[in-house]
Amino acid sequence: MSKVRVYLSACISNALNNEFICSKFPEDKFIFDLPQKITPKELNHENFPLDVYKKCLEMMEASNIGLLLLDSYGRDCAWEAGWYSANKDKKLIAFVESSCHFTRDWMIKGGVDIFITTNPRIYSYAVNDPILKHKKIIFLDNIEFIADKILSILDE
């Protein structure tokens, strides 16, 4: 596979953290599409034009995988997770470091193909969760290993 194209599904208001996560992936192996780069900064979400939706959909269709950041996601991200779940040729990888906010969202958990965390407590939760325990669950000692781990999963 050439470069892996990743659609980042995360709260656009958390742009700095989104870019931090993306910085953990080598540019010679990954291309990231970030909706935060195409959303109009001067408008509230409810005033985004239809073109923003269409561009996001184009980015999702062009992606090889979706990366859902569970530390910061909202309703739009939940819709994106559902889209990836319905498109079985595209994996949805969820990554979480600290937030347990996602634990109540059973439909999100059901749509995830691969669950990755750097948090031992969240890992322990995931392996016992009635939905996530049926998914591929990965614990990373360090976020620096995330790109290599995802590449190895995609090669399986």
Steps between C-alpha positions, in 0.01 A plus 500: 500500500622848426421771752206431729235769468334571836185697568524647849166500676532727802358817643617782272514739793780284640725577204827514694457151641390370159820634345704354788358154429568540128861595578553147635458358149791524253412706194673252270247230602179688587286777354245660732178670403383729779153655477625786718701619199190550283245626750431874504647641822268802497179290505329296768438136412133562432595748225747282308414483130413173328840509328675421832296181534575403139875560543506291819319220322749517212787474750336201668447328165865561406629366833639154568400518868323724746664599828248599766642687799284397792649765728315762295210413278144611453188436298664562164775252589234248601348533153844449345551189714172363368607574145823302550308217663277475192802504267654165588800551270618786726608436857409735783771524761414663831773653714460625856750619759302618798128564454236246599232711328465235227399218739132595488490506119426139412439575131844662471658199669311268267624682190867493595718234335817560702533663842835648609589662831806609695309487826517175704172575677315555171662188353374297796153647447508419126597134534202451733247720319211294357547656155869592476623160621398367155724752323876514452623682813854632521690651790796723413760594758561822313313699237822509298424139393156570354606537136703178495220310673242620248728408210549150641123457542437609143760250377323208674 
